[in-house]
């Protein structure tokens, strides 16, 4: 696998039982049928969730003949490495497709006839990883190719391209490893911690081992339909795989094998592919447990003090922007996958140098040097040489989402190439009380069980579509009971609420409420969130009276069933305060905001974003509303507060108010001013004043520099 691996995962919920014991592979089919399967496979795939690797292959040739054996054999060879292959004969359609790729890198095969016109149009795209010119006369394009670094070769044989793609695919996988980071412990992003909680949620899910493995096998067979090589490996996995209960280290062996287990898991963790994570959750859990078990065994083995500190290395290329934004001294960072490292610095450096030569010229090389105290570290990692699929590699594998502190950033030079050396140390439980306090609070905040918690995390990370997809899949699961369904409908309502689809949100909230009311009393605290959420949706629709009705229902239940200052009371207090503010009931708003604030200050970490929001809301109320003060009779007595008196209305000319209507009001105001000036100037003759230095001719429309012309007006 090498020192540059990485990953993350999930599980399955739909039909697990319809698994056929044997599958006819494409190698058993006739040539015409096999050709049709390949062509059928390549319906334009633009959805990142359907692309199971970090890369795909695009082939552009205006004269390509898909009916020949040469074409079929070429695709067959390429699919041993790349699962998604898109064929084009129109250059504009091809360019549009490449431009729309979001999360993957593209290997691009192009005919000699088109390369000089197309490559300049796509070369700068980040999603373009490498280019191969496929032609009969390579010498014709060799000089031209020197100007385009992403052009890796000009060849006459498809096998040469296959070999190059196979080598670069591994590099591309490693470059695609995502990093989460926070710049300072004083600025902890909740999203960083939510990604840390992914691992905890998956590891707490109870899996039916046999059922889940069958579902995973069925899923990957469908994804690799037509790829003989991968289908054979999948059959082997279905027959031989089991977890590490007997200490055989099969999860590590399968993860380090260059096959679907690594590539699909790596991609799914990087871009949070819901369907793949659902299916691969069982494998992720097994792999984590395997690493823990091996770690405990190795730590219990005797070693002297000279072995207490372990230094390992990881090479990576990153965009300059990504490096500058994420890698900050004294910050925290995490690789969002299972992290493969080496104790051989030269191996990591070699990987970087190859990456800088083969990847985007805008990339920078980064050497991560990680120092670990083996006696005190609580993070699970294990030496896997002799256990992995490549037993001779000096590989140390860390469990997913391991957090490191950035100690030092230094630029070094290797083989005349500049590389950023980043020294890291493992964090521990005592490393930051502030970090751990916020992490514990966000952990306690997670609702639901099992995969419901995973969907909740996706929602909190702003991945609304993926969270909705997972909640919908959970609703379809036959094992979901009424309580589960009520919860799921409520969560779907929250998602729609956040997307501004308030009517749809209310529909989901009401379905959740209807289910819950069948089994619990009217005053049960379990009903309060549904009433509160319906009120919230009506409030955002501007139907404040309806919103008040539902907010008060929620609050009445909470006040009857919860002790004073219970954390759950903060939300209805806050919502009623917000609504009161919108309705102009400022004292009531202030009272309820203060109730909510008192609870938050007792129950939330001091850097929690909800506290910042409520402080800001209270500030808005305390800040004088100068427009409203003009109508306060107590301030203008004995004058009529509604009478227009210019001396006390310096900002009064706002016929259409503020916000989006302000620009309309401003334009009406300017037009009124112009009409006044037109009326005032109409009796006068306009001419150029004596003080004007240059000669000007007055036109009907005149654009002039300020102060350049002095206008003189006199009675005509």
C-alpha positions as CSV (number, residue, x, y, z in Angstrom):
1,X,0.0,0.0,0.0
2,X,2.9,2.3,0.7
3,X,3.4,5.2,3.1
4,X,0.8,7.3,1.6
5,X,-2.6,5.5,2.1
6,X,-5.8,7.0,3.6
7,X,-9.5,6.3,4.2
8,X,-13.0,6.5,6.1
9,X,-16.5,4.7,6.0
10,X,-20.3,3.6,6.6
11,X,-23.1,0.9,6.3
12,X,-26.2,-0.5,4.5
13,X,-29.9,-0.3,5.1
14,X,-31.9,-1.3,2.0
15,X,-32.5,-4.9,0.7
16,X,-29.7,-7.0,2.3
17,X,-31.3,-10.4,1.7
18,X,-31.6,-10.5,-2.1
19,X,-28.0,-11.7,-2.6
20,X,-27.3,-14.3,-5.3
21,X,-24.6,-16.9,-4.4
22,X,-23.1,-16.8,-7.9
23,X,-22.7,-14.1,-10.5
24,X,-21.8,-14.6,-14.2
25,X,-18.8,-12.4,-15.0
26,X,-18.3,-10.6,-18.2
27,X,-15.5,-13.0,-19.0
28,X,-18.1,-15.7,-19.4
29,X,-20.1,-13.7,-21.9
30,X,-19.9,-13.5,-25.7
31,X,-17.8,-10.7,-27.2
32,X,-20.9,-8.8,-28.6
33,X,-22.7,-8.9,-25.3
34,X,-19.5,-7.8,-23.4
35,X,-19.1,-4.9,-25.7
36,X,-22.7,-3.8,-25.1
37,X,-22.1,-4.0,-21.3
38,X,-19.1,-1.7,-21.6
39,X,-21.0,0.8,-23.7
40,X,-24.0,0.6,-21.4
41,X,-21.8,1.2,-18.4
42,X,-20.6,4.6,-19.7
43,X,-23.8,6.6,-19.7
44,X,-22.6,10.1,-18.9
45,X,-21.7,10.0,-15.2
46,X,-21.6,13.5,-13.7
47,X,-22.8,12.7,-10.2
48,X,-19.9,12.4,-7.8
49,X,-21.8,10.0,-5.7
50,X,-21.8,7.5,-8.6
51,X,-18.1,7.7,-9.2
52,X,-16.5,5.3,-6.8
53,X,-12.8,6.4,-7.2
54,X,-11.0,9.6,-6.8
55,X,-10.4,9.7,-10.6
56,X,-12.0,8.9,-13.9
57,X,-10.8,8.7,-17.5
58,X,-12.0,10.8,-20.4
59,X,-11.3,9.8,-24.0
60,X,-11.8,12.2,-26.9
61,X,-11.4,11.1,-30.5
62,X,-13.6,12.3,-33.4
63,X,-12.9,9.1,-35.4
64,X,-13.3,6.6,-32.6
65,X,-15.0,3.3,-33.6
66,X,-16.6,1.6,-30.6
67,X,-17.6,-1.5,-32.6
68,X,-14.1,-2.8,-33.1
69,X,-12.2,-5.4,-31.0
70,X,-9.4,-2.9,-30.6
71,X,-11.7,-0.5,-28.8
72,X,-13.1,-3.2,-26.6
73,X,-9.7,-4.5,-25.6
74,X,-8.5,-1.0,-24.9
75,X,-11.4,-0.3,-22.6
76,X,-11.0,-3.6,-20.9
77,X,-7.3,-2.9,-20.1
78,X,-8.1,0.7,-18.9
79,X,-10.9,-0.6,-16.6
80,X,-8.5,-2.7,-14.7
81,X,-7.4,0.6,-13.2
82,X,-10.2,3.1,-13.8
83,X,-13.8,2.3,-13.2
84,X,-15.4,5.3,-14.8
85,X,-14.6,5.9,-18.5
86,X,-16.3,8.5,-20.6
87,X,-15.9,8.5,-24.5
88,X,-16.5,11.6,-26.6
89,X,-16.3,12.4,-30.3
90,X,-17.3,16.1,-29.9
91,X,-14.7,18.4,-28.4
92,X,-17.1,21.0,-26.9
93,X,-19.1,18.3,-25.2
94,X,-16.0,16.8,-23.8
95,X,-14.6,20.1,-22.5
96,X,-18.0,20.9,-20.9
97,X,-17.9,17.5,-19.2
98,X,-14.4,18.0,-17.8
99,X,-15.3,21.5,-16.6
100,X,-18.2,20.1,-14.6
101,X,-16.2,17.5,-12.7
102,X,-16.2,18.6,-9.0
103,X,-14.5,16.0,-6.7
104,X,-12.5,13.8,-9.0
105,X,-9.4,14.1,-11.2
106,X,-9.4,13.3,-14.9
107,X,-7.0,11.2,-16.9
108,X,-7.4,12.5,-20.5
109,X,-6.7,10.5,-23.6
110,X,-7.0,12.6,-26.8
111,X,-6.3,12.0,-30.5
112,X,-3.4,13.7,-32.2
113,X,-5.8,15.5,-34.5
114,X,-7.5,17.3,-31.6
115,X,-4.7,17.7,-29.0
116,X,-3.4,21.1,-30.2
117,X,-6.8,22.7,-30.2
118,X,-8.3,21.2,-27.1
119,X,-5.4,20.8,-24.6
120,X,-4.8,24.6,-24.3
121,X,-8.5,25.0,-23.4
122,X,-8.4,22.6,-20.5
123,X,-4.8,22.5,-19.3
124,X,-5.3,25.0,-16.5
125,X,-8.3,23.1,-15.0
126,X,-7.6,21.7,-11.5
127,X,-9.6,18.6,-12.3
128,X,-7.4,17.7,-15.2
129,X,-4.7,15.4,-13.8
130,X,-2.8,14.1,-16.8
131,X,-3.0,14.1,-20.6
132,X,-2.1,11.3,-23.1
133,X,-1.9,11.9,-26.8
134,X,-2.9,8.7,-28.7
135,X,-1.7,9.0,-32.4
136,X,0.2,7.3,-35.2
137,X,3.1,9.9,-35.4
138,X,4.3,10.9,-31.9
139,X,7.2,12.9,-33.4
140,X,4.7,15.3,-34.9
141,X,3.6,16.5,-31.4
142,X,6.7,16.1,-29.2
143,X,8.0,19.7,-29.6
144,X,4.5,21.1,-28.9
145,X,4.0,18.9,-25.8
146,X,7.0,20.5,-24.1
147,X,4.8,23.6,-23.4
148,X,2.1,21.6,-21.6
149,X,3.4,19.9,-18.4
150,X,0.3,17.8,-17.9
151,X,0.9,16.0,-21.2
152,X,2.7,12.8,-19.9
153,X,3.2,10.9,-23.1
154,X,2.5,10.7,-26.8
155,X,2.0,7.0,-27.7
156,X,0.8,4.6,-30.4
157,X,0.0,1.8,-28.0
158,X,-2.8,1.8,-25.4
159,X,-0.8,-0.4,-23.1
160,X,1.7,2.4,-22.5
161,X,-1.2,4.6,-21.4
162,X,-2.5,1.8,-19.1
163,X,0.8,1.5,-17.4
164,X,1.1,5.2,-16.8
165,X,-2.5,5.6,-15.6
166,X,-1.9,2.7,-13.2
167,X,1.1,4.4,-11.6
168,X,-0.5,7.9,-11.5
169,X,-3.8,6.5,-10.1
170,X,-2.1,5.6,-6.8
171,X,-0.5,9.1,-6.7
172,X,-3.9,10.6,-7.4
173,X,-5.5,8.6,-4.6
174,X,-2.9,9.8,-2.2
175,X,-3.2,13.5,-3.3
176,X,-6.9,13.2,-2.8
177,X,-6.6,12.6,0.9
178,X,-8.6,15.4,2.7
179,X,-7.3,17.3,5.6
180,X,-9.4,19.1,8.2
181,X,-7.7,21.8,10.3
182,X,-8.2,24.6,12.8
183,X,-5.8,27.5,13.0
184,X,-5.9,28.1,16.7
185,X,-7.5,26.5,19.8
186,X,-9.0,29.9,20.4
187,X,-10.9,29.6,17.1
188,X,-12.2,26.0,17.2
189,X,-14.6,25.3,14.3
190,X,-17.4,23.0,15.3
191,X,-17.2,21.5,11.8
192,X,-13.7,20.2,12.7
193,X,-15.0,18.4,15.7
194,X,-18.0,17.0,13.9
195,X,-15.6,15.3,11.5
196,X,-13.9,13.8,14.6
197,X,-17.2,12.4,15.8
198,X,-17.7,10.5,12.6
199,X,-15.5,7.7,13.7
200,X,-17.1,7.4,17.1
201,X,-20.6,7.2,15.6
202,X,-19.7,4.4,13.2
203,X,-17.8,2.4,15.8
204,X,-20.9,2.4,18.1
205,X,-23.2,0.9,15.4
206,X,-24.3,-2.7,16.0
207,X,-23.8,-4.6,12.7
208,X,-25.1,-8.0,11.6
209,X,-21.7,-9.2,10.3
210,X,-23.0,-11.7,7.7
211,X,-25.9,-9.6,6.5
212,X,-23.8,-6.4,6.1
213,X,-20.9,-8.2,4.3
214,X,-23.5,-9.7,1.9
215,X,-24.9,-6.3,1.2
216,X,-21.5,-4.8,0.7
217,X,-20.6,-7.5,-1.8
218,X,-23.8,-7.0,-3.7
219,X,-23.2,-3.3,-3.9
220,X,-19.6,-3.4,-5.2
221,X,-20.5,-6.1,-7.7
222,X,-23.0,-3.7,-9.2
223,X,-20.4,-0.8,-9.2
224,X,-17.7,-2.9,-10.9
225,X,-20.0,-4.7,-13.4
226,X,-18.0,-5.4,-16.5
227,X,-14.6,-5.3,-14.8
228,X,-13.4,-8.9,-14.8
229,X,-10.4,-8.2,-12.6
230,X,-12.3,-6.5,-9.8
231,X,-15.2,-9.0,-9.9
232,X,-12.8,-11.8,-9.2
233,X,-11.4,-10.0,-6.2
234,X,-14.9,-9.2,-5.0
235,X,-15.7,-13.0,-5.2
236,X,-12.6,-13.7,-3.2
237,X,-13.6,-11.1,-0.6
238,X,-17.1,-12.6,-0.4
239,X,-15.7,-16.0,0.3
240,X,-12.7,-15.3,2.5
241,X,-13.4,-12.0,4.4
242,X,-14.2,-12.0,8.1
243,X,-13.4,-9.7,10.9
244,X,-10.4,-9.9,13.2
245,X,-12.1,-12.0,16.0
246,X,-9.5,-14.7,15.6
247,X,-6.6,-12.4,15.2
248,X,-5.9,-13.0,11.5
249,X,-5.7,-9.3,10.7
250,X,-7.8,-9.7,7.5
251,X,-9.2,-6.2,7.6
252,X,-5.7,-4.7,7.4
253,X,-4.7,-7.2,4.7
254,X,-7.8,-6.2,2.6
255,X,-7.4,-2.5,3.2
256,X,-3.8,-2.4,2.1
257,X,-4.6,-4.4,-1.1
258,X,-5.0,-2.1,-4.1
259,X,-8.6,-3.0,-4.9
260,X,-12.1,-1.8,-4.2
261,X,-11.7,-1.9,-0.4
262,X,-9.1,0.9,-0.4
263,X,-10.3,3.0,-3.4
264,X,-14.0,3.1,-2.5
265,X,-13.4,3.7,1.2
266,X,-10.9,6.4,0.5
267,X,-13.2,8.2,-2.0
268,X,-16.3,7.8,0.2
269,X,-14.6,9.3,3.3
270,X,-13.1,12.2,1.3
271,X,-16.4,13.5,-0.2
272,X,-18.8,11.9,2.3
273,X,-20.5,9.5,-0.2
274,X,-23.6,8.5,1.7
275,X,-24.5,5.3,-0.1
276,X,-20.9,3.9,-0.1
277,X,-20.4,4.8,3.5
278,X,-23.6,3.1,4.4
279,X,-22.3,-0.1,2.8
280,X,-18.7,0.0,4.0
281,X,-19.4,0.9,7.6
282,X,-18.9,-2.7,8.7
283,X,-15.5,-2.8,7.0
284,X,-14.5,0.5,8.6
285,X,-15.4,-0.7,12.1
286,X,-13.5,-4.0,11.5
287,X,-10.4,-2.2,10.3
288,X,-10.4,0.2,13.3
289,X,-10.8,-2.8,15.7
290,X,-8.0,-4.6,14.0
291,X,-5.7,-1.6,14.4
292,X,-6.6,-1.3,18.1
293,X,-6.0,-5.0,18.8
294,X,-2.6,-4.9,17.0
295,X,-1.6,-1.7,18.7
296,X,-2.3,-3.2,22.2
297,X,-0.4,-6.3,21.3
298,X,2.6,-4.3,20.1
299,X,2.6,-1.9,23.0
300,X,2.6,-4.8,25.5
301,X,5.7,-6.2,23.9
302,X,8.9,-5.3,25.7
303,X,11.0,-2.4,24.2
304,X,13.7,-0.3,25.7
305,X,13.7,3.4,26.3
306,X,15.4,4.1,22.9
307,X,12.2,2.8,21.3
308,X,9.8,5.0,23.3
309,X,9.8,7.8,20.6
310,X,8.7,6.8,17.1
311,X,9.1,9.1,14.1
312,X,7.1,8.4,11.0
313,X,6.7,10.2,7.7
314,X,4.0,10.9,5.2
315,X,4.5,12.6,1.8
316,X,1.8,14.6,0.1
317,X,1.3,17.2,-2.6
318,X,-1.2,20.0,-2.0
319,X,-2.4,23.1,-3.7
320,X,-0.6,26.2,-2.5
321,X,-4.0,27.7,-1.4
322,X,-4.9,24.6,0.6
323,X,-1.6,24.4,2.3
324,X,-1.6,28.1,3.3
325,X,-5.2,27.9,4.6
326,X,-4.9,24.8,6.6
327,X,-1.3,24.3,7.8
328,X,-0.7,26.9,10.6
329,X,1.8,26.6,13.4
330,X,0.3,25.5,16.7
331,X,-3.0,24.6,15.0
332,X,-4.6,21.2,14.9
333,X,-5.1,19.0,11.8
334,X,-6.5,15.6,10.9
335,X,-6.3,13.3,7.9
336,X,-9.9,12.3,7.2
337,X,-9.1,8.7,6.7
338,X,-6.9,5.8,7.9
339,X,-3.5,7.2,7.7
340,X,-0.6,5.2,6.2
341,X,2.9,6.3,7.1
342,X,6.5,5.0,6.9
343,X,9.4,5.1,9.2
344,X,11.6,5.6,6.2
345,X,12.0,9.3,5.4
346,X,13.4,8.6,1.9
347,X,10.2,6.7,0.9
348,X,8.0,9.7,1.8
349,X,10.4,12.2,0.0
350,X,10.5,10.0,-3.1
351,X,6.7,10.0,-3.2
352,X,6.6,13.8,-3.0
353,X,9.2,14.3,-5.7
354,X,7.3,12.0,-8.1
355,X,4.1,13.8,-7.3
356,X,5.6,17.2,-8.0
357,X,6.9,16.0,-11.4
358,X,3.7,14.3,-12.4
359,X,0.9,16.4,-10.8
360,X,-0.3,19.9,-11.3
361,X,2.6,22.4,-11.5
362,X,0.7,24.6,-9.0
363,X,1.1,22.0,-6.3
364,X,3.5,22.2,-3.4
365,X,5.2,19.3,-1.7
366,X,4.6,18.6,2.0
367,X,6.6,16.2,4.2
368,X,4.7,15.5,7.4
369,X,7.1,14.3,10.1
370,X,5.2,12.8,13.0
371,X,6.8,12.2,16.4
372,X,4.9,9.8,18.7
373,X,5.6,8.9,22.4
374,X,4.6,5.2,22.3
375,X,4.2,4.9,26.0
376,X,1.9,7.8,26.6
377,X,-0.1,8.0,23.3
378,X,-3.7,6.9,23.5
379,X,-4.2,7.0,19.7
380,X,-4.5,3.6,17.9
381,X,-1.8,2.9,15.4
382,X,0.1,-0.2,14.4
383,X,3.1,-1.4,12.5
384,X,1.6,-3.6,9.7
385,X,4.7,-4.9,7.8
386,X,4.4,-8.6,7.6
387,X,0.6,-8.3,7.9
388,X,-0.4,-6.0,5.0
389,X,-0.9,-7.2,1.4
390,X,2.6,-5.8,0.8
391,X,4.4,-7.4,3.7
392,X,7.8,-5.9,3.0
393,X,6.8,-2.3,3.3
394,X,7.7,-0.5,6.5
395,X,4.2,0.8,7.0
396,X,2.6,2.2,10.2
397,X,-1.2,2.6,9.9
398,X,-3.1,5.0,12.1
399,X,-6.8,4.8,12.7
400,X,-9.1,7.2,11.0
401,X,-9.3,10.9,11.9
402,X,-6.2,11.0,14.1
403,X,-5.6,14.5,15.4
404,X,-2.1,16.1,15.3
405,X,-0.7,19.4,16.6
406,X,1.4,21.4,14.1
407,X,4.7,22.1,15.9
408,X,6.8,23.6,13.2
409,X,6.7,24.5,9.5
410,X,10.0,24.8,7.6
411,X,11.0,25.0,4.0
412,X,13.7,22.5,2.9
413,X,15.3,21.7,-0.4
414,X,15.6,18.1,-1.8
415,X,17.0,17.4,-5.3
416,X,16.8,21.2,-6.1
417,X,13.1,21.1,-5.3
418,X,11.5,23.1,-2.4
419,X,9.5,21.1,0.0
420,X,7.5,22.2,3.1
421,X,8.5,20.1,6.1
422,X,5.7,20.1,8.7
423,X,6.5,18.6,12.2
424,X,3.5,17.1,14.0
425,X,2.9,15.5,17.4
426,X,-0.1,13.5,18.5
427,X,-2.6,15.2,20.7
428,X,-3.9,13.6,23.9
429,X,-6.8,13.9,26.2
430,X,-5.1,16.6,28.3
431,X,-3.8,18.6,25.3
432,X,-6.7,21.2,25.4
433,X,-9.4,21.4,27.9
434,X,-11.2,23.9,25.7
435,X,-11.1,21.6,22.7
436,X,-12.3,18.6,24.7
437,X,-15.1,20.5,26.4
438,X,-16.5,21.6,23.1
439,X,-16.1,18.1,21.7
440,X,-18.0,16.6,24.6
441,X,-20.8,19.2,24.3
442,X,-21.2,18.5,20.5
443,X,-21.0,14.8,21.2
444,X,-23.9,15.2,23.7
445,X,-25.8,17.2,21.2
446,X,-26.0,14.4,18.6
447,X,-29.5,13.0,18.4
448,X,-30.8,9.6,17.3
449,X,-29.1,6.2,17.3
450,X,-26.7,4.4,14.9
451,X,-27.0,5.7,11.4
452,X,-29.4,8.4,12.6
453,X,-26.4,10.0,14.3
454,X,-24.4,9.9,11.2
455,X,-27.1,11.7,9.3
456,X,-27.3,14.2,12.1
457,X,-23.5,14.9,11.7
458,X,-23.9,15.3,7.9
459,X,-26.6,17.9,8.6
460,X,-24.5,19.8,11.1
461,X,-21.7,19.9,8.6
462,X,-24.0,21.6,6.1
463,X,-24.3,18.5,3.9
464,X,-28.0,18.8,3.6
465,X,-28.6,16.7,0.5
466,X,-26.5,13.9,1.9
467,X,-28.2,14.0,5.3
468,X,-31.6,14.0,3.5
469,X,-30.5,11.1,1.4
470,X,-29.6,9.1,4.5
471,X,-32.7,10.0,6.5
472,X,-34.8,8.9,3.5
473,X,-33.0,5.6,3.3
474,X,-33.5,5.1,7.0
475,X,-37.3,5.7,6.6
476,X,-37.4,3.0,4.0
477,X,-35.7,0.5,6.3
478,X,-38.2,-2.1,7.4
479,X,-36.7,-2.2,10.9
480,X,-37.7,1.5,11.6
481,X,-40.5,1.7,14.2
482,X,-42.9,4.5,14.8
483,X,-40.5,6.3,17.1
484,X,-37.8,6.1,14.5
485,X,-40.1,7.4,11.8
486,X,-41.3,10.3,13.9
487,X,-37.7,11.3,14.5
488,X,-36.7,10.9,10.9
489,X,-39.6,13.0,9.6
490,X,-38.7,15.7,12.1
491,X,-35.1,15.8,10.9
492,X,-36.2,16.0,7.3
493,X,-38.4,19.0,8.3
494,X,-35.3,20.6,9.8
495,X,-33.4,20.1,6.6
496,X,-36.2,21.6,4.4
497,X,-36.5,24.5,6.9
498,X,-32.9,25.3,6.5
499,X,-33.3,25.2,2.7
500,X,-36.2,27.7,2.8
501,X,-38.8,25.2,1.8
502,X,-41.1,26.0,4.8
503,X,-44.3,24.5,3.5
504,X,-42.5,21.2,3.0
505,X,-40.9,21.5,6.4
506,X,-44.3,21.9,8.1
507,X,-45.5,18.9,6.2
508,X,-42.7,16.8,7.6
509,X,-43.1,18.2,11.1
510,X,-46.8,17.5,11.1
511,X,-46.2,13.9,10.0
512,X,-43.7,13.5,12.8
513,X,-46.2,15.0,15.3
514,X,-49.1,12.8,14.0
515,X,-47.0,9.6,14.6
516,X,-45.9,10.6,18.1
517,X,-49.4,11.6,19.2
518,X,-50.6,8.0,18.6
519,X,-48.4,6.7,21.4
520,X,-47.9,9.4,24.0
521,X,-49.9,11.9,26.0
522,X,-50.6,15.5,24.9
523,X,-48.4,16.9,27.6
524,X,-45.4,14.7,26.9
525,X,-42.1,16.6,26.5
526,X,-41.5,14.5,23.4
527,X,-44.1,16.6,21.6
528,X,-42.6,19.9,22.4
529,X,-39.9,19.9,19.7
530,X,-42.5,19.3,17.0
531,X,-44.6,22.2,18.1
532,X,-41.5,24.4,18.3
533,X,-40.4,23.5,14.8
534,X,-43.8,24.1,13.3
535,X,-43.8,27.5,14.9
536,X,-40.3,28.2,13.6
537,X,-41.4,27.4,10.0
538,X,-44.4,29.7,10.3
539,X,-42.3,32.4,11.7
540,X,-40.0,32.3,8.7
541,X,-43.0,32.4,6.4
542,X,-44.0,35.7,8.1
543,X,-47.1,34.2,9.7
544,X,-46.3,35.4,13.2
545,X,-49.6,34.8,14.9
546,X,-49.6,31.1,13.9
547,X,-45.9,30.9,15.0
548,X,-46.8,32.3,18.4
549,X,-49.5,29.7,18.9
550,X,-47.1,26.8,18.3
551,X,-44.2,28.3,20.2
552,X,-46.4,28.7,23.3
553,X,-47.6,25.1,23.0
554,X,-44.0,24.0,23.0
555,X,-43.1,26.2,25.9
556,X,-46.1,25.2,28.0
557,X,-45.1,21.6,27.7
558,X,-41.5,22.2,28.6
559,X,-42.3,24.4,31.6
560,X,-44.6,21.7,32.9
561,X,-42.2,18.8,32.4
562,X,-38.7,20.2,32.9
563,X,-36.9,21.8,35.8
564,X,-36.1,25.5,35.7
565,X,-33.0,26.3,33.6
566,X,-33.1,23.0,31.8
567,X,-31.1,23.3,28.5
568,X,-34.1,22.3,26.4
569,X,-35.9,25.5,27.6
570,X,-33.4,27.7,25.9
571,X,-34.7,27.0,22.4
572,X,-38.4,28.0,22.9
573,X,-37.3,31.0,25.0
574,X,-35.0,32.1,22.1
575,X,-37.6,31.6,19.5
576,X,-40.3,33.5,21.3
577,X,-37.8,36.3,21.9
578,X,-36.9,36.4,18.2
579,X,-40.6,36.5,17.2
580,X,-41.4,39.2,19.7
581,X,-38.6,41.3,18.3
582,X,-40.0,41.0,14.8
583,X,-43.5,42.0,16.1
584,X,-42.0,45.1,17.8
585,X,-42.5,43.8,21.3
586,X,-39.0,44.7,22.4
587,X,-39.3,44.4,26.2
588,X,-40.8,40.9,25.8
589,X,-38.1,40.0,23.4
590,X,-35.4,41.2,25.8
591,X,-37.0,39.2,28.7
592,X,-37.0,35.9,26.8
593,X,-33.5,36.5,25.3
594,X,-32.2,36.9,28.8
595,X,-33.8,33.7,30.0
596,X,-32.3,31.9,27.1
597,X,-28.9,33.5,27.7
598,X,-28.9,32.5,31.4
599,X,-29.4,28.9,30.4
600,X,-26.8,29.0,27.6
601,X,-24.2,30.5,29.9
602,X,-24.6,27.7,32.4
603,X,-24.7,24.8,29.9
604,X,-22.6,25.8,26.9
605,X,-18.8,26.2,26.5
606,X,-17.8,29.8,26.5
607,X,-16.8,29.7,22.8
608,X,-20.0,28.0,21.6
609,X,-21.5,29.8,18.5
610,X,-25.0,29.9,20.0
611,X,-23.8,32.2,22.8
612,X,-22.4,34.7,20.2
613,X,-25.7,34.7,18.4
614,X,-27.8,35.5,21.5
615,X,-25.4,38.2,22.6
616,X,-25.8,39.8,19.2
617,X,-29.6,39.5,19.4
618,X,-29.7,41.2,22.8
619,X,-27.4,43.9,21.4
620,X,-29.9,44.6,18.6
621,X,-32.6,45.2,21.1
622,X,-30.6,47.5,23.3
623,X,-29.3,49.5,20.4
624,X,-31.7,52.5,19.9
625,X,-33.9,52.3,16.8
626,X,-33.6,55.9,15.7
627,X,-36.5,55.6,13.2
628,X,-38.9,54.3,15.9
629,X,-37.8,57.0,18.4
630,X,-39.2,59.7,16.0
631,X,-42.7,58.4,16.8
632,X,-42.3,58.2,20.6
633,X,-44.6,60.8,22.1
634,X,-42.7,60.7,25.4
635,X,-39.6,62.0,23.8
636,X,-41.3,64.9,21.8
637,X,-44.1,66.1,24.2
638,X,-45.7,68.5,23.9
639,X,-45.0,68.3,20.1
640,X,-47.0,65.8,18.0
641,X,-44.7,62.8,17.6
642,X,-46.2,62.1,14.2
643,X,-45.7,65.6,12.8
644,X,-43.0,66.0,10.3
645,X,-40.4,68.4,11.6
646,X,-37.2,68.4,9.5
647,X,-35.0,69.6,12.3
648,X,-35.5,66.4,14.2
649,X,-35.9,64.1,11.2
650,X,-32.4,64.1,9.5
651,X,-33.0,60.6,8.2
652,X,-36.7,60.9,7.5
653,X,-36.9,60.8,3.7
654,X,-37.3,57.0,3.4
655,X,-40.6,56.5,1.6
656,X,-40.0,52.8,1.2
657,X,-38.1,51.9,4.3
658,X,-34.9,49.9,4.5
659,X,-33.6,46.6,3.2
660,X,-34.4,45.5,-0.3
661,X,-36.8,48.4,-0.7
662,X,-34.3,51.1,0.2
663,X,-32.8,51.3,-3.3
664,X,-36.4,51.9,-4.7
665,X,-36.9,54.6,-2.1
666,X,-33.6,56.2,-2.8
667,X,-34.3,56.4,-6.5
668,X,-37.7,58.0,-5.9
669,X,-36.0,60.4,-3.6
670,X,-33.3,61.3,-6.2
671,X,-36.0,61.7,-8.8
672,X,-37.9,64.1,-6.6
673,X,-34.8,66.2,-6.1
674,X,-34.2,66.3,-9.8
675,X,-37.8,67.4,-10.4
676,X,-37.3,70.2,-7.8
677,X,-34.2,71.4,-9.5
678,X,-35.8,71.3,-12.9
679,X,-38.7,73.4,-11.6
680,X,-36.3,75.8,-10.0
681,X,-34.0,76.2,-13.0
682,X,-36.7,76.3,-15.7
683,X,-37.0,80.2,-15.7
684,X,-33.2,80.6,-16.1
685,X,-30.8,80.5,-19.0
686,X,-27.8,78.2,-18.4
687,X,-24.4,79.2,-19.6
688,X,-20.7,78.6,-18.8
689,X,-19.4,80.7,-15.9
690,X,-16.4,83.1,-16.2
691,X,-14.3,81.2,-13.8
692,X,-14.2,78.1,-16.0
693,X,-10.7,77.8,-17.5
694,X,-11.4,75.5,-20.4
695,X,-13.9,76.0,-23.2
696,X,-17.0,73.7,-23.0
697,X,-20.0,73.3,-25.2
698,X,-23.2,72.5,-23.3
699,X,-24.9,69.5,-24.7
700,X,-28.2,67.9,-23.9
701,X,-26.3,65.1,-22.1
702,X,-23.0,66.1,-20.5
703,X,-20.7,64.0,-18.4
704,X,-18.0,66.1,-16.7
705,X,-15.3,65.9,-14.1
706,X,-16.4,67.3,-10.7
707,X,-15.5,71.0,-10.2
708,X,-14.4,71.3,-13.8
709,X,-17.2,73.5,-14.9
710,X,-18.8,76.5,-13.2
711,X,-22.4,76.9,-14.1
712,X,-23.9,80.4,-14.3
713,X,-27.7,80.9,-14.4
714,X,-29.5,84.1,-15.1
715,X,-33.1,85.1,-15.8
716,X,-33.9,84.4,-19.4
